[in-house]
Amino acid sequence: MSVTVLSAVERAEKAPTVTVLARVAEGLDVPLIALLQDDDRGVVVRRRADQERTVHPAGWERVVVSPVVAGVNFELVRVTLPAGCDAGEFPAYARGSHEYVVVERGALRLTVEQQVIDLEAGDSTYYEADRVHAFANTTGEPCTYYVAALIMRPRN
């Protein structure tokens, strides 16, 4: 997309196409819907039907339950691991990233670098997320847990 097109859109001289809006959203690292919503960010509601749900090939489910707010690098995620499921390793995020985990039901094995932490329903933990970390359910029952993540983005 050219600077000329972007400038014309900003000055309301040209109506953007969906393709132009998608490129702007990608450049801002926000969902396209964020560009189409009202500018009032005082209260943002995300209905259950609008939550991003992903089912991974290994059978575990990840649902982003928190609203997405442009410029805010926070995410609240609900994860359900079936019995015996290993969700694998997650790469270290940028320096200054943080994650809190709370187990709602079942048991979770969290590994942060070489440290193994076994958590049960009601347990919670915090770790600096600029380290490799992994989640696994080593039991015969499903596990549901929440991750509250403040993920810093590396500066370009």
Residue, then its C-alpha position, 0 to 999 in steps of 0.5 A: m500500500s502506498v503512502t499516498v493511498l494511506s494519506a488519502v484515507e487518513r484525510a477522508e478523501k478516499a474510502p478504504t477497501v477491505t484490502v486496504l483496511a486489512r493491511v492497515a490492521e496488519g501493520l498496526d498488529v490489531p484485528l481488522i474489527a478494531l478499525l471498524q469499532d467505535d473509538d470509545r475504548g472506555v469499556v470494551v465487551r467481548r461476547r462469548a460468541d466473538q472469542e477466538r477459539t483454536v483447537h490444536p491438532a493434539g486436541w487441546e483448546r485455546v480461547v482468548v476470552s479477553p477483549v482485544v484493545a489496540g495498543v494493549n499487549f494483554e491477553l486472558v486465555r482459557v486453555t483446556l488440555p485433554a488427559g495426557c496431553d502435552a501442549g509443547e514448548f512456547p518460545a520466550y517472549a520479548r524481555g519484560s513479558h509476564e504470565y500468570v497461570v491459575v488452574e481451574r480444574g485438573a492438574l497442570r505441569l508447567t515447565v519454565e526453562q528447566q524448572v518443573i512446577d506441578l499445579e492443581a485446581g486452585d493453584s496459581t503461579y507467575y513467571e517472567a515469560d521471556r523464557v521458554h515455557a511448556f504446559a502439559n497435563t500428565t493426569g488421566e483427567p482434563c485440565t482447564y487453566y487460565v493464562a493472563a499474559l502481558i506480552m511485550r513486543p520487540r521494537n523494530 
